[in-house]
Amino acid sequence: MHKPLTVVIPVLNQLHYTQQCVQSLLAGGVDAADILVIDNASTDGTAAWLAGQPGLRTLSNRVNLGCGGAWAQGAFHADSEWVVLLNNDVLVPPRGLQDLIEAGAREGLGVVSPGLMEGTLDYDFSAWAPRFTQEMRGVVRKGWFHGVCFAVKRSVFEAVGFPDTDRQLGGHEDKEFLVRCLRHGVPVGTVGDSVLHHFGSITQKALKQDSRQASLGDRHHAYRRMGMGWWERKRFKSQQRGQTAAWSKAEQSGHQGMTLHMLREGNGWRPL
Protein backbone atom coordinates (compact mmCIF):
# COMPACT_ATOMS: atom_id res chain seq x y z
CA MET A 1 0.00 0.00 0.00
CA HIS A 2 1.37 3.42 -0.95
CA LYS A 3 1.85 6.16 1.63
CA PRO A 4 -0.25 9.33 1.18
CA LEU A 5 2.31 11.76 -0.26
CA THR A 6 5.87 12.49 -1.32
CA VAL A 7 7.04 16.10 -1.58
CA VAL A 8 9.56 16.58 -4.41
CA ILE A 9 11.62 19.81 -4.24
CA PRO A 10 14.12 20.57 -7.03
CA VAL A 11 16.85 22.95 -5.87
CA LEU A 12 19.76 24.81 -7.44
CA ASN A 13 21.69 26.89 -4.89
CA GLN A 14 19.51 29.43 -3.00
CA LEU A 15 20.11 27.47 0.23
CA HIS A 16 18.32 30.02 2.44
CA TYR A 17 15.04 29.44 0.61
CA THR A 18 15.45 25.67 0.68
CA GLN A 19 16.00 25.79 4.44
CA GLN A 20 12.88 27.91 4.98
CA CYS A 21 10.79 25.65 2.77
CA VAL A 22 11.90 22.38 4.37
CA GLN A 23 11.58 23.79 7.89
CA SER A 24 8.03 24.98 7.18
CA LEU A 25 7.12 21.50 5.92
CA LEU A 26 8.55 19.79 8.97
CA ALA A 27 6.92 22.27 11.35
CA GLY A 28 3.63 21.76 9.50
CA GLY A 29 3.51 18.02 10.08
CA VAL A 30 5.22 16.52 7.01
CA ASP A 31 7.60 13.69 7.91
CA ALA A 32 11.20 14.11 6.82
CA ALA A 33 11.01 10.71 5.10
CA ASP A 34 8.22 12.05 2.89
CA ILE A 35 10.39 14.89 1.55
CA LEU A 36 12.65 14.24 -1.45
CA VAL A 37 15.02 17.07 -2.38
CA ILE A 38 16.57 16.89 -5.85
CA ASP A 39 19.86 18.83 -5.85
CA ASN A 40 20.49 19.97 -9.42
CA ALA A 41 24.29 20.36 -9.04
CA SER A 42 24.27 23.22 -6.51
CA THR A 43 27.60 24.97 -5.93
CA ASP A 44 26.80 26.68 -2.62
CA GLY A 45 26.33 24.96 0.77
CA THR A 46 23.20 23.07 -0.29
CA ALA A 47 24.79 19.60 -0.52
CA ALA A 48 26.45 19.90 2.89
CA TRP A 49 23.25 21.15 4.53
CA LEU A 50 21.16 18.38 3.00
CA ALA A 51 23.66 15.76 4.18
CA GLY A 52 23.19 17.00 7.74
CA GLN A 53 19.38 16.67 7.78
CA PRO A 54 18.35 13.44 9.52
CA GLY A 55 15.69 11.44 7.73
CA LEU A 56 15.48 13.76 4.72
CA ARG A 57 15.61 11.95 1.37
CA THR A 58 17.89 13.48 -1.27
CA LEU A 59 19.12 12.84 -4.79
CA SER A 60 22.19 14.69 -6.08
CA ASN A 61 22.74 15.28 -9.79
CA ARG A 62 26.17 15.91 -11.28
CA VAL A 63 24.60 18.30 -13.80
CA ASN A 64 21.55 20.54 -13.73
CA LEU A 65 18.69 18.52 -15.22
CA GLY A 66 16.34 21.48 -15.14
CA CYS A 67 12.98 21.68 -13.45
CA GLY A 68 11.23 19.13 -15.66
CA GLY A 69 14.07 16.65 -15.32
CA ALA A 70 14.06 16.92 -11.52
CA TRP A 71 10.26 16.66 -11.38
CA ALA A 72 10.32 13.48 -13.47
CA GLN A 73 13.21 12.08 -11.44
CA GLY A 74 11.39 12.73 -8.17
CA ALA A 75 8.08 11.35 -9.43
CA PHE A 76 9.83 8.19 -10.61
CA HIS A 77 11.35 7.61 -7.16
CA ALA A 78 8.20 8.50 -5.19
CA ASP A 79 6.42 5.61 -3.46
CA SER A 80 3.16 7.40 -2.65
CA GLU A 81 -0.40 7.89 -3.84
CA TRP A 82 0.22 11.62 -4.45
CA VAL A 83 3.41 13.37 -5.57
CA VAL A 84 3.63 17.06 -4.62
CA LEU A 85 5.98 18.94 -6.97
CA LEU A 86 7.06 22.01 -4.99
CA ASN A 87 9.28 25.05 -5.58
CA ASN A 88 11.88 25.70 -2.88
CA ASP A 89 11.04 29.43 -2.61
CA VAL A 90 7.78 28.91 -0.72
CA LEU A 91 6.43 28.70 2.81
CA VAL A 92 3.86 26.03 3.62
CA PRO A 93 1.49 26.47 6.59
CA PRO A 94 0.61 23.66 9.03
CA ARG A 95 -1.37 20.91 7.27
CA GLY A 96 -1.07 22.89 4.04
CA LEU A 97 -0.25 19.90 1.84
CA GLN A 98 -2.54 17.52 3.68
CA ASP A 99 -5.44 19.96 3.19
CA LEU A 100 -4.46 20.32 -0.48
CA ILE A 101 -4.66 16.59 -1.13
CA GLU A 102 -7.89 16.18 0.82
CA ALA A 103 -9.47 18.96 -1.27
CA GLY A 104 -8.18 17.35 -4.47
CA ALA A 105 -9.71 14.02 -3.49
CA ARG A 106 -12.99 15.69 -2.49
CA GLU A 107 -13.24 17.47 -5.87
CA GLY A 108 -12.22 14.39 -7.85
CA LEU A 109 -9.07 16.05 -9.21
CA GLY A 110 -6.05 14.24 -10.62
CA VAL A 111 -3.82 17.32 -10.28
CA VAL A 112 -4.42 20.06 -7.70
CA SER A 113 -2.67 23.33 -6.71
CA PRO A 114 -3.19 25.55 -3.64
CA GLY A 115 -4.01 29.24 -3.50
CA LEU A 116 -0.93 31.39 -3.97
CA MET A 117 0.24 34.58 -2.25
CA GLU A 118 3.24 36.05 -4.08
CA GLY A 119 5.85 38.70 -3.34
CA THR A 120 7.54 40.17 -0.28
CA LEU A 121 6.94 38.52 3.07
CA ASP A 122 6.07 41.74 4.93
CA TYR A 123 2.99 40.28 6.60
CA ASP A 124 2.24 37.51 9.13
CA PHE A 125 1.75 34.48 6.90
CA SER A 126 1.09 32.18 9.87
CA ALA A 127 -1.92 34.34 10.78
CA TRP A 128 -2.99 35.02 7.18
CA ALA A 129 -3.09 31.38 6.02
CA PRO A 130 -5.91 30.15 8.34
CA ARG A 131 -7.92 33.30 7.70
CA PHE A 132 -7.58 32.80 3.95
CA THR A 133 -8.46 29.10 3.94
CA GLN A 134 -11.46 29.63 6.24
CA GLU A 135 -12.87 32.17 3.76
CA MET A 136 -11.86 30.37 0.55
CA ARG A 137 -12.49 26.74 1.52
CA GLY A 138 -14.50 25.08 -1.24
CA VAL A 139 -13.52 27.63 -3.91
CA VAL A 140 -12.12 25.84 -6.98
CA ARG A 141 -10.68 26.97 -10.31
CA LYS A 142 -11.29 23.88 -12.42
CA GLY A 143 -9.14 23.40 -15.49
CA TRP A 144 -5.97 25.09 -14.23
CA PHE A 145 -3.04 24.48 -11.88
CA HIS A 146 0.25 26.34 -11.39
CA GLY A 147 3.85 25.17 -11.38
CA VAL A 148 4.81 26.56 -7.96
CA CYS A 149 3.06 23.65 -6.27
CA PHE A 150 0.95 20.92 -7.81
CA ALA A 151 0.03 17.55 -6.36
CA VAL A 152 -0.30 14.76 -8.92
CA LYS A 153 -2.11 11.50 -8.30
CA ARG A 154 -0.03 8.44 -9.17
CA SER A 155 -2.62 7.28 -11.70
CA VAL A 156 -2.11 10.50 -13.71
CA PHE A 157 1.56 9.70 -14.33
CA GLU A 158 0.48 6.23 -15.44
CA ALA A 159 -2.01 7.78 -17.89
CA VAL A 160 -0.11 10.75 -19.36
CA GLY A 161 3.54 10.15 -18.42
CA PHE A 162 6.01 12.17 -16.36
CA PRO A 163 6.78 15.91 -16.80
CA ASP A 164 8.74 16.69 -19.97
CA THR A 165 12.51 16.74 -19.43
CA ASP A 166 13.28 18.90 -22.49
CA ARG A 167 15.62 21.65 -21.22
CA GLN A 168 14.50 24.06 -23.96
CA LEU A 169 11.10 24.32 -22.26
CA GLY A 170 12.81 26.41 -19.53
CA GLY A 171 9.89 27.71 -17.45
CA HIS A 172 7.11 26.16 -19.54
CA GLU A 173 7.28 22.66 -18.09
CA ASP A 174 4.18 23.17 -15.96
CA LYS A 175 2.16 24.50 -18.91
CA GLU A 176 3.20 21.57 -21.09
CA PHE A 177 2.08 19.13 -18.38
CA LEU A 178 -1.20 21.06 -17.94
CA VAL A 179 -1.96 20.88 -21.66
CA ARG A 180 -1.17 17.17 -21.73
CA CYS A 181 -3.47 16.52 -18.77
CA LEU A 182 -6.32 18.48 -20.35
CA ARG A 183 -5.97 16.59 -23.64
CA HIS A 184 -6.19 13.30 -21.78
CA GLY A 185 -9.28 14.41 -19.89
CA VAL A 186 -7.55 14.53 -16.49
CA PRO A 187 -9.55 16.74 -14.09
CA VAL A 188 -7.26 19.46 -12.70
CA GLY A 189 -7.84 22.47 -10.48
CA THR A 190 -6.69 25.02 -7.92
CA VAL A 191 -8.38 25.09 -4.51
CA GLY A 192 -8.80 27.58 -1.68
CA ASP A 193 -8.53 24.93 1.05
CA SER A 194 -4.75 25.43 1.09
CA VAL A 195 -2.46 28.41 0.47
CA LEU A 196 1.29 28.99 0.11
CA HIS A 197 3.49 32.07 0.22
CA HIS A 198 5.70 32.23 -2.88
CA PHE A 199 8.68 34.57 -2.80
CA GLY A 200 8.75 34.64 -6.60
CA SER A 201 10.80 32.41 -8.96
CA ILE A 202 14.01 32.98 -6.99
CA THR A 203 16.04 30.26 -8.70
CA GLN A 204 14.94 31.24 -12.22
CA LYS A 205 15.78 34.89 -11.55
CA ALA A 206 19.24 33.93 -10.31
CA LEU A 207 19.87 31.76 -13.36
CA LYS A 208 18.82 34.55 -15.70
CA GLN A 209 21.11 37.00 -13.93
CA ASP A 210 24.08 34.62 -13.99
CA SER A 211 23.59 33.72 -17.65
CA ARG A 212 22.50 37.24 -18.68
CA GLN A 213 19.56 35.72 -20.50
CA ALA A 214 16.08 37.24 -20.69
CA SER A 215 14.53 33.77 -20.81
CA LEU A 216 15.73 30.30 -19.82
CA GLY A 217 13.75 28.59 -22.56
CA ASP A 218 12.31 28.98 -26.03
CA ARG A 219 8.57 29.70 -25.80
CA HIS A 220 8.06 29.00 -29.50
CA HIS A 221 9.72 25.62 -29.09
CA ALA A 222 7.60 25.02 -25.98
CA TYR A 223 4.34 25.61 -27.82
CA ARG A 224 5.48 23.42 -30.71
CA ARG A 225 6.24 20.75 -28.10
CA MET A 226 2.64 21.14 -26.93
CA GLY A 227 1.47 20.64 -30.50
CA MET A 228 0.25 24.21 -30.93
CA GLY A 229 0.74 26.34 -34.00
CA TRP A 230 0.44 30.13 -34.05
CA TRP A 231 -3.37 30.19 -34.06
CA GLU A 232 -3.76 27.50 -31.40
CA ARG A 233 -1.25 29.29 -29.16
CA LYS A 234 -3.08 32.63 -29.50
CA ARG A 235 -6.44 31.01 -28.79
CA PHE A 236 -5.11 29.08 -25.78
CA LYS A 237 -3.55 32.19 -24.22
CA SER A 238 -6.67 34.27 -24.87
CA GLN A 239 -8.89 31.65 -23.28
CA GLN A 240 -6.59 31.47 -20.26
CA ARG A 241 -6.62 35.25 -19.76
CA GLY A 242 -10.40 35.43 -20.09
CA GLN A 243 -11.01 32.54 -17.71
CA THR A 244 -8.57 33.94 -15.14
CA ALA A 245 -10.28 37.34 -15.23
CA ALA A 246 -13.68 35.68 -14.75
CA TRP A 247 -12.45 33.60 -11.83
CA SER A 248 -10.84 36.62 -10.17
CA LYS A 249 -13.96 38.76 -10.54
CA ALA A 250 -16.25 36.08 -9.12
CA GLU A 251 -13.93 35.35 -6.20
CA GLN A 252 -13.50 39.01 -5.25
CA SER A 253 -17.23 39.66 -5.24
CA GLY A 254 -18.01 36.70 -3.01
CA HIS A 255 -15.05 36.44 -0.67
CA GLN A 256 -14.10 39.82 0.85
CA GLY A 257 -11.96 40.79 -2.13
CA MET A 258 -9.81 37.66 -1.89
CA THR A 259 -8.84 35.51 -4.86
CA LEU A 260 -6.90 32.28 -5.20
CA HIS A 261 -3.92 34.17 -6.64
CA MET A 262 -2.76 37.51 -5.19
CA LEU A 263 0.36 39.68 -5.27
CA ARG A 264 1.67 41.58 -2.24
CA GLU A 265 2.05 45.28 -3.11
CA GLY A 266 2.41 48.32 -0.85
CA ASN A 267 1.31 46.50 2.33
CA GLY A 268 -1.82 45.27 0.52
CA TRP A 269 -2.97 42.69 -1.99
CA ARG A 270 -3.59 42.88 -5.72
CA PRO A 271 -5.74 40.07 -7.17
CA LEU A 272 -4.22 38.22 -10.11
C-alpha positions as CSV (number, residue, x, y, z in Angstrom):
1,M,0.0,0.0,0.0
2,H,1.4,3.4,-1.0
3,K,1.9,6.2,1.6
4,P,-0.2,9.3,1.2
5,L,2.3,11.8,-0.3
6,T,5.9,12.5,-1.3
7,V,7.0,16.1,-1.6
8,V,9.6,16.6,-4.4
9,I,11.6,19.8,-4.2
10,P,14.1,20.6,-7.0
11,V,16.8,23.0,-5.9
12,L,19.8,24.8,-7.4
13,N,21.7,26.9,-4.9
14,Q,19.5,29.4,-3.0
15,L,20.1,27.5,0.2
16,H,18.3,30.0,2.4
17,Y,15.0,29.4,0.6
18,T,15.4,25.7,0.7
19,Q,16.0,25.8,4.4
20,Q,12.9,27.9,5.0
21,C,10.8,25.6,2.8
22,V,11.9,22.4,4.4
23,Q,11.6,23.8,7.9
24,S,8.0,25.0,7.2
25,L,7.1,21.5,5.9
26,L,8.6,19.8,9.0
27,A,6.9,22.3,11.3
28,G,3.6,21.8,9.5
29,G,3.5,18.0,10.1
30,V,5.2,16.5,7.0
31,D,7.6,13.7,7.9
32,A,11.2,14.1,6.8
33,A,11.0,10.7,5.1
34,D,8.2,12.1,2.9
35,I,10.4,14.9,1.5
36,L,12.6,14.2,-1.5
37,V,15.0,17.1,-2.4
38,I,16.6,16.9,-5.9
39,D,19.9,18.8,-5.8
40,N,20.5,20.0,-9.4
41,A,24.3,20.4,-9.0
42,S,24.3,23.2,-6.5
43,T,27.6,25.0,-5.9
44,D,26.8,26.7,-2.6
45,G,26.3,25.0,0.8
46,T,23.2,23.1,-0.3
47,A,24.8,19.6,-0.5
48,A,26.4,19.9,2.9
49,W,23.3,21.1,4.5
50,L,21.2,18.4,3.0
51,A,23.7,15.8,4.2
52,G,23.2,17.0,7.7
53,Q,19.4,16.7,7.8
54,P,18.3,13.4,9.5
55,G,15.7,11.4,7.7
56,L,15.5,13.8,4.7
57,R,15.6,12.0,1.4
58,T,17.9,13.5,-1.3
59,L,19.1,12.8,-4.8
60,S,22.2,14.7,-6.1
61,N,22.7,15.3,-9.8
62,R,26.2,15.9,-11.3
63,V,24.6,18.3,-13.8
64,N,21.6,20.5,-13.7
65,L,18.7,18.5,-15.2
66,G,16.3,21.5,-15.1
67,C,13.0,21.7,-13.5
68,G,11.2,19.1,-15.7
69,G,14.1,16.6,-15.3
70,A,14.1,16.9,-11.5
71,W,10.3,16.7,-11.4
72,A,10.3,13.5,-13.5
73,Q,13.2,12.1,-11.4
74,G,11.4,12.7,-8.2
75,A,8.1,11.4,-9.4
76,F,9.8,8.2,-10.6
77,H,11.3,7.6,-7.2
78,A,8.2,8.5,-5.2
79,D,6.4,5.6,-3.5
80,S,3.2,7.4,-2.7
81,E,-0.4,7.9,-3.8
82,W,0.2,11.6,-4.5
83,V,3.4,13.4,-5.6
84,V,3.6,17.1,-4.6
85,L,6.0,18.9,-7.0
86,L,7.1,22.0,-5.0
87,N,9.3,25.0,-5.6
88,N,11.9,25.7,-2.9
89,D,11.0,29.4,-2.6
90,V,7.8,28.9,-0.7
91,L,6.4,28.7,2.8
92,V,3.9,26.0,3.6
93,P,1.5,26.5,6.6
94,P,0.6,23.7,9.0
95,R,-1.4,20.9,7.3
96,G,-1.1,22.9,4.0
97,L,-0.2,19.9,1.8
98,Q,-2.5,17.5,3.7
99,D,-5.4,20.0,3.2
100,L,-4.5,20.3,-0.5
101,I,-4.7,16.6,-1.1
102,E,-7.9,16.2,0.8
103,A,-9.5,19.0,-1.3
104,G,-8.2,17.4,-4.5
105,A,-9.7,14.0,-3.5
106,R,-13.0,15.7,-2.5
107,E,-13.2,17.5,-5.9
108,G,-12.2,14.4,-7.8
109,L,-9.1,16.0,-9.2
110,G,-6.1,14.2,-10.6
111,V,-3.8,17.3,-10.3
112,V,-4.4,20.1,-7.7
113,S,-2.7,23.3,-6.7
114,P,-3.2,25.5,-3.6
115,G,-4.0,29.2,-3.5
116,L,-0.9,31.4,-4.0
117,M,0.2,34.6,-2.2
118,E,3.2,36.1,-4.1
119,G,5.8,38.7,-3.3
120,T,7.5,40.2,-0.3
121,L,6.9,38.5,3.1
122,D,6.1,41.7,4.9
123,Y,3.0,40.3,6.6
124,D,2.2,37.5,9.1
125,F,1.8,34.5,6.9
126,S,1.1,32.2,9.9
127,A,-1.9,34.3,10.8
128,W,-3.0,35.0,7.2
129,A,-3.1,31.4,6.0
130,P,-5.9,30.1,8.3
131,R,-7.9,33.3,7.7
132,F,-7.6,32.8,3.9
133,T,-8.5,29.1,3.9
134,Q,-11.5,29.6,6.2
135,E,-12.9,32.2,3.8
136,M,-11.9,30.4,0.6
137,R,-12.5,26.7,1.5
138,G,-14.5,25.1,-1.2
139,V,-13.5,27.6,-3.9
140,V,-12.1,25.8,-7.0
141,R,-10.7,27.0,-10.3
142,K,-11.3,23.9,-12.4
143,G,-9.1,23.4,-15.5
144,W,-6.0,25.1,-14.2
145,F,-3.0,24.5,-11.9
146,H,0.3,26.3,-11.4
147,G,3.8,25.2,-11.4
148,V,4.8,26.6,-8.0
149,C,3.1,23.6,-6.3
150,F,0.9,20.9,-7.8
151,A,0.0,17.6,-6.4
152,V,-0.3,14.8,-8.9
153,K,-2.1,11.5,-8.3
154,R,0.0,8.4,-9.2
155,S,-2.6,7.3,-11.7
156,V,-2.1,10.5,-13.7
157,F,1.6,9.7,-14.3
158,E,0.5,6.2,-15.4
159,A,-2.0,7.8,-17.9
160,V,-0.1,10.8,-19.4
161,G,3.5,10.2,-18.4
162,F,6.0,12.2,-16.4
163,P,6.8,15.9,-16.8
164,D,8.7,16.7,-20.0
165,T,12.5,16.7,-19.4
166,D,13.3,18.9,-22.5
167,R,15.6,21.6,-21.2
168,Q,14.5,24.1,-24.0
169,L,11.1,24.3,-22.3
170,G,12.8,26.4,-19.5
171,G,9.9,27.7,-17.5
172,H,7.1,26.2,-19.5
173,E,7.3,22.7,-18.1
174,D,4.2,23.2,-16.0
175,K,2.2,24.5,-18.9
176,E,3.2,21.6,-21.1
177,F,2.1,19.1,-18.4
178,L,-1.2,21.1,-17.9
179,V,-2.0,20.9,-21.7
180,R,-1.2,17.2,-21.7
181,C,-3.5,16.5,-18.8
182,L,-6.3,18.5,-20.4
183,R,-6.0,16.6,-23.6
184,H,-6.2,13.3,-21.8
185,G,-9.3,14.4,-19.9
186,V,-7.5,14.5,-16.5
187,P,-9.6,16.7,-14.1
188,V,-7.3,19.5,-12.7
189,G,-7.8,22.5,-10.5
190,T,-6.7,25.0,-7.9
191,V,-8.4,25.1,-4.5
192,G,-8.8,27.6,-1.7
193,D,-8.5,24.9,1.0
194,S,-4.8,25.4,1.1
195,V,-2.5,28.4,0.5
196,L,1.3,29.0,0.1
197,H,3.5,32.1,0.2
198,H,5.7,32.2,-2.9
199,F,8.7,34.6,-2.8
200,G,8.7,34.6,-6.6
201,S,10.8,32.4,-9.0
202,I,14.0,33.0,-7.0
203,T,16.0,30.3,-8.7
204,Q,14.9,31.2,-12.2
205,K,15.8,34.9,-11.6
206,A,19.2,33.9,-10.3
207,L,19.9,31.8,-13.4
208,K,18.8,34.6,-15.7
209,Q,21.1,37.0,-13.9
210,D,24.1,34.6,-14.0
211,S,23.6,33.7,-17.7
212,R,22.5,37.2,-18.7
213,Q,19.6,35.7,-20.5
214,A,16.1,37.2,-20.7
215,S,14.5,33.8,-20.8
216,L,15.7,30.3,-19.8
217,G,13.7,28.6,-22.6
218,D,12.3,29.0,-26.0
219,R,8.6,29.7,-25.8
220,H,8.1,29.0,-29.5
221,H,9.7,25.6,-29.1
222,A,7.6,25.0,-26.0
223,Y,4.3,25.6,-27.8
224,R,5.5,23.4,-30.7
225,R,6.2,20.8,-28.1
226,M,2.6,21.1,-26.9
227,G,1.5,20.6,-30.5
228,M,0.2,24.2,-30.9
229,G,0.7,26.3,-34.0
230,W,0.4,30.1,-34.0
231,W,-3.4,30.2,-34.1
232,E,-3.8,27.5,-31.4
233,R,-1.3,29.3,-29.2
234,K,-3.1,32.6,-29.5
235,R,-6.4,31.0,-28.8
236,F,-5.1,29.1,-25.8
237,K,-3.6,32.2,-24.2
238,S,-6.7,34.3,-24.9
239,Q,-8.9,31.6,-23.3
240,Q,-6.6,31.5,-20.3
241,R,-6.6,35.2,-19.8
242,G,-10.4,35.4,-20.1
243,Q,-11.0,32.5,-17.7
244,T,-8.6,33.9,-15.1
245,A,-10.3,37.3,-15.2
246,A,-13.7,35.7,-14.7
247,W,-12.4,33.6,-11.8
248,S,-10.8,36.6,-10.2
249,K,-14.0,38.8,-10.5
250,A,-16.2,36.1,-9.1
251,E,-13.9,35.3,-6.2
252,Q,-13.5,39.0,-5.3
253,S,-17.2,39.7,-5.2
254,G,-18.0,36.7,-3.0
255,H,-15.0,36.4,-0.7
256,Q,-14.1,39.8,0.9
257,G,-12.0,40.8,-2.1
258,M,-9.8,37.7,-1.9
259,T,-8.8,35.5,-4.9
260,L,-6.9,32.3,-5.2
261,H,-3.9,34.2,-6.6
262,M,-2.8,37.5,-5.2
263,L,0.4,39.7,-5.3
264,R,1.7,41.6,-2.2
265,E,2.1,45.3,-3.1
266,G,2.4,48.3,-0.8
267,N,1.3,46.5,2.3
268,G,-1.8,45.3,0.5
269,W,-3.0,42.7,-2.0
270,R,-3.6,42.9,-5.7
271,P,-5.7,40.1,-7.2
272,L,-4.2,38.2,-10.1
